[in-house]
Amino acid sequence: MRVLITGGTGTISRAVVARVLGDGHDLSVLNRGNRESMPEGVEHLVGDVGDADSLRGALGNREFDAVVQFVAFTPDQVARDLDVLGGRIRQYVLISSASTYAKPLPHHVVTEDTPQANPFSAYARDKIACEDVLRGSASGVPWTIVRPSHTYGERAIPVNLHFGAPWAVIQRMLDGKPVLVHGDGESLWTLTWNADFAVGLAGLLGHPDALGRAVHITSDESLTWNAILRTIGDVAGVTPELTHVSTDMLVATRPELEAGLTGDKAHTVVFDNTLIKRLVPAFDATTTWRQGVERAWTWLADHPDARRPDPAFDAFCDDIVARVRAWGTQTPPTP
């Protein structure tokens, strides 16, 4: 197959590039060319996927069996893709998000038929609108929607809350400082290793039964946030001190946390992966959370520049911890 991937350097897309190449497909990657170089065997197309003229210029007269769109975040961007790509592709794969599922959830076990609605996250609402463009399109472009959920790789260890530098949470563990946990830390969450995800996505490319479907691709391992953070500490060789704070308190103090907490991580979510396993029998998310953390810890140990501090986040955590200790409750008064 001839495959086009937009982006190609992110946590998920990087793994998908490697998998598609490993499966022996002809692969082109389109991006602005201002990040890392592409692996050997990739045709690197330089252009702005957000600009229709630049996109047309970069693609020339090329045609593709499948296009995987990682960098469409608004409905107008998807509509632009269908206009530019119509007539030259056999499958358009939109990378959406599992954060689109309804919050609060009608049931903690999520299937692809779980209703979509997230009043707390503009990102999720925009992704829902992107999906709606595909369903309502008269372009004739065959499509597949893929919904990842908290997929990670070796370059960062995911945590529950931060201001853009996840390492800041781990640094607090190493420094013996309390680590904030939303709620009681007992809600379940699912984290998926990127190379495992890539097996599922690559298997959907060119698959006739994947057309006109939405499919989520996640691990079957669901852990509490207390367990997630303690595993990180264990791999790092420390026992983290967990300080539990109500989600409402955290959001009241920093409203920008609402999308990630109230709209996502504060809810118990367990994914039913029956559909992806039926469509792609090779898919099996075998990487456990501990294994993933160990791999990422090894990579981070060799790349000190990736261990970025975040003084603003550190000060925020110290302030919240001080208030919790002063009031002896998860929900101290907000300022």
C-alpha positions in Angstrom: 0.0 0.0 0.0 1.0 3.6 -0.5 0.4 5.5 2.8 0.6 9.1 3.8 1.0 10.2 7.4 0.7 13.9 8.5 3.0 14.9 11.3 5.1 11.9 11.9 7.1 13.2 14.8 4.6 13.1 17.7 4.3 10.4 20.4 1.8 8.4 18.5 2.6 9.2 14.9 6.3 8.4 15.4 5.4 4.9 16.4 2.9 4.5 13.6 5.6 5.6 11.1 7.9 2.8 12.4 5.1 0.2 12.2 3.9 1.1 8.7 7.5 1.0 7.5 8.0 -2.3 9.3 4.9 -3.7 7.5 6.6 -3.0 4.2 4.3 -0.2 2.9 5.4 2.7 0.8 5.3 5.6 3.2 5.2 9.4 2.7 5.2 11.8 5.7 4.1 15.4 5.3 5.1 18.0 7.8 6.8 21.4 7.9 10.2 19.9 8.1 11.3 21.8 11.2 11.5 19.0 13.7 13.4 15.7 13.6 14.5 13.9 10.4 12.5 11.0 9.0 13.7 7.3 9.2 15.3 5.8 6.1 12.8 4.7 3.6 10.3 7.5 4.2 9.5 10.0 1.5 9.5 13.3 3.3 7.1 15.9 1.9 7.6 19.4 3.3 4.5 21.6 3.5 1.9 23.1 5.8 -1.0 20.7 6.2 -3.0 23.5 7.6 -2.9 25.4 4.3 -4.8 24.0 1.3 -2.5 25.5 -1.3 0.6 24.3 0.5 -0.9 20.9 0.9 -1.7 20.6 -2.8 1.8 21.8 -3.7 3.5 19.2 -1.4 1.4 16.3 -2.7 1.6 17.1 -6.4 -0.2 14.5 -8.3 0.4 11.7 -5.8 -2.3 9.3 -4.9 -2.6 7.1 -1.7 -4.3 4.0 -0.5 -4.6 5.5 3.0 -4.0 8.9 4.6 -3.6 9.1 8.4 -4.4 12.6 9.6 -2.8 13.3 13.0 -3.0 17.1 12.9 -6.6 18.0 12.2 -8.2 19.5 15.3 -11.1 21.5 13.9 -14.0 20.7 11.5 -12.8 23.2 8.9 -9.5 21.4 8.7 -11.2 18.0 8.0 -13.4 19.7 5.4 -10.2 21.1 3.7 -8.7 17.6 3.7 -11.7 16.1 2.0 -11.6 18.9 -0.6 -7.9 18.5 -1.4 -7.7 14.7 -1.1 -11.0 13.8 -2.7 -10.5 11.5 -5.7 -6.9 10.6 -4.8 -7.2 8.4 -1.7 -9.0 5.2 -0.8 -9.1 5.7 2.9 -9.0 8.8 5.2 -8.1 7.9 8.8 -8.8 10.7 11.2 -7.1 10.5 14.6 -9.7 11.7 17.0 -9.8 11.1 20.8 -11.4 9.0 23.5 -11.9 12.2 25.4 -14.9 12.7 23.1 -16.9 10.2 25.1 -19.6 11.6 27.2 -18.7 13.1 30.6 -20.0 12.1 33.0 -20.0 8.6 31.4 -23.3 6.7 31.3 -21.2 3.5 32.2 -17.6 3.1 33.0 -17.1 0.5 30.4 -16.7 2.4 27.1 -17.5 1.0 23.6 -17.4 2.8 20.3 -21.2 3.3 20.7 -20.8 5.2 24.0 -22.4 8.7 23.5 -20.1 11.5 22.7 -20.4 14.8 24.6 -17.8 16.6 26.7 -18.9 20.0 28.0 -15.6 20.4 29.9 -13.2 20.2 27.0 -13.1 22.4 23.9 -10.6 20.0 22.4 -13.0 17.1 22.7 -15.9 19.1 21.3 -13.8 20.1 18.3 -12.9 16.5 17.7 -16.5 15.5 17.8 -17.2 18.1 15.2 -14.4 16.8 13.1 -16.0 13.3 13.2 -19.3 14.8 12.3 -17.8 16.3 9.1 -16.8 12.9 7.9 -20.2 11.4 8.7 -22.1 14.1 6.9 -19.7 14.5 3.9 -20.9 14.1 0.4 -17.3 13.9 -0.9 -17.3 10.1 -1.3 -14.0 9.8 0.5 -14.0 6.5 2.5 -13.1 7.1 6.1 -12.1 5.5 9.4 -12.1 7.3 12.8 -9.5 6.2 15.4 -9.8 7.2 19.1 -6.6 6.9 21.2 -6.6 7.4 24.9 -3.5 8.6 26.8 -1.0 6.9 24.6 2.6 7.4 25.6 6.1 6.4 24.6 9.7 6.4 25.8 10.2 10.1 25.8 7.9 11.0 28.6 6.2 9.3 31.6 2.5 10.4 31.7 1.0 11.8 34.9 -2.3 13.1 36.0 -1.7 16.8 36.0 1.0 19.2 35.0 1.5 22.5 33.2 3.3 21.1 30.2 6.3 19.4 31.7 5.3 15.9 33.1 8.8 15.5 34.5 8.0 18.1 37.1 5.8 15.6 38.9 8.6 13.0 38.9 11.1 15.6 40.2 8.8 16.2 43.1 8.9 12.5 43.9 12.7 12.5 43.7 12.9 15.7 45.9 10.6 14.1 48.6 7.9 16.6 47.9 4.2 15.7 48.1 2.6 14.8 44.7 -1.0 16.0 44.0 -3.6 13.4 43.2 -7.1 14.4 42.1 -9.9 13.0 44.3 -9.1 9.8 46.3 -6.9 8.5 43.5 -9.0 5.4 43.1 -10.6 6.1 39.8 -9.4 3.8 37.0 -7.4 5.0 34.1 -5.9 3.4 30.9 -2.5 4.1 29.5 -1.3 2.6 26.2 2.2 2.1 24.9 2.6 3.8 21.5 4.1 0.8 19.7 1.2 -1.3 20.8 -1.3 1.3 19.5 0.6 1.4 16.2 -0.1 -2.3 15.6 -3.8 -1.7 15.8 -3.8 1.4 13.6 -1.6 0.0 10.9 -3.9 -3.1 10.8 -6.8 -0.8 9.9 -5.1 0.6 6.8 -6.7 -0.7 3.7 -9.1 -2.8 5.8 -12.5 -2.8 4.1 -14.4 -3.5 7.3 -12.8 -0.5 8.9 -14.5 1.9 6.5 -17.3 4.0 8.0 -16.4 3.0 11.5 -15.0 4.6 14.6 -12.5 2.4 16.5 -10.7 3.1 19.8 -7.3 1.5 20.4 -6.2 1.1 24.0 -4.6 -1.2 26.5 -6.8 -3.6 28.5 -4.9 -2.7 31.7 -6.8 -0.3 33.9 -5.1 1.1 37.0 -6.0 3.5 39.8 -4.2 6.8 39.8 -2.7 5.9 43.2 -1.2 2.7 41.6 0.0 4.7 38.5 1.9 7.2 40.5 3.3 4.6 43.0 4.6 2.6 40.1 6.5 5.6 38.8 8.0 6.1 42.2 8.9 2.5 42.5 10.8 2.6 39.2 12.5 5.8 40.2 13.5 4.2 43.5 11.4 6.4 45.8 8.1 6.1 47.7 6.0 9.1 46.6 4.0 10.9 49.2 0.5 11.3 47.7 -1.6 14.2 48.7 -5.2 13.9 47.7 -7.1 17.0 46.7 -10.7 17.2 45.3 -10.9 17.8 41.6 -13.3 20.7 42.2 -10.6 22.4 44.4 -7.9 21.9 41.7 -10.1 23.2 38.9 -11.3 26.2 41.0 -7.7 27.1 41.6 -6.5 26.5 38.0 -9.5 26.5 35.6 -7.3 25.3 32.7 -7.2 21.9 34.5 -10.9 21.4 34.0 -10.6 19.8 30.5 -8.0 17.3 31.6 -9.5 16.4 35.0 -13.3 17.0 35.0 -13.5 16.2 31.3 -11.2 13.2 31.4 -9.0 11.8 34.1 -11.3 12.2 37.1 -13.6 9.5 35.6 -13.2 5.8 35.8 -12.8 4.6 32.2 -12.4 1.0 31.1 -12.3 0.4 27.3 -13.9 -2.6 25.6 -11.5 -3.4 22.8 -13.6 -6.1 21.1 -13.9 -4.2 17.8 -10.2 -3.5 17.2 -9.3 -7.1 18.2 -11.8 -8.4 15.7 -10.6 -6.2 12.9 -6.9 -6.6 13.7 -6.2 -10.0 15.3 -2.5 -9.0 15.6 -3.4 -6.2 18.0 -2.6 -7.1 21.6 -1.4 -4.3 23.9 1.1 -6.4 25.8 3.2 -3.6 27.3 2.2 -3.2 30.9 2.3 0.1 32.7 5.4 -0.9 34.7 7.2 -2.0 31.6 6.4 1.2 29.8 7.6 3.3 32.8 10.8 1.3 32.9 11.5 1.9 29.2 10.8 5.6 29.5 12.9 5.9 32.7 15.9 4.4 30.8 15.4 6.8 27.9 15.0 9.8 30.2 18.2 8.8 32.1 20.1 9.1 28.8 18.5 12.4 27.8 18.8 14.9 30.6 17.5 17.7 28.3 14.1 16.0 28.4 13.9 16.2 32.2 12.5 19.8 32.2 11.7 21.5 35.5 8.6 23.6 35.9 8.9 26.2 38.7 5.4 27.5 38.2 3.9 24.0 38.6 6.1 23.3 41.6 4.9 26.5 43.3 1.3 25.6 42.6 1.7 22.2 44.2 3.4 23.6 47.2 0.6 26.1 47.7 -2.1 23.5 47.4 -0.3 21.1 49.8 0.0 23.9 52.3 -3.7 24.7 52.2 -4.6 21.0 52.5 -2.4 20.6 55.5 -3.7 23.8 57.1 -7.4 22.8 56.7 -6.9 19.0 57.1 -9.3 18.2 54.2 -9.2 17.4 50.5 -11.2 20.6 49.8 -9.7 23.6 51.5 -11.2 27.0 50.7 -10.1 28.5 47.4 -8.5 32.0 47.3 
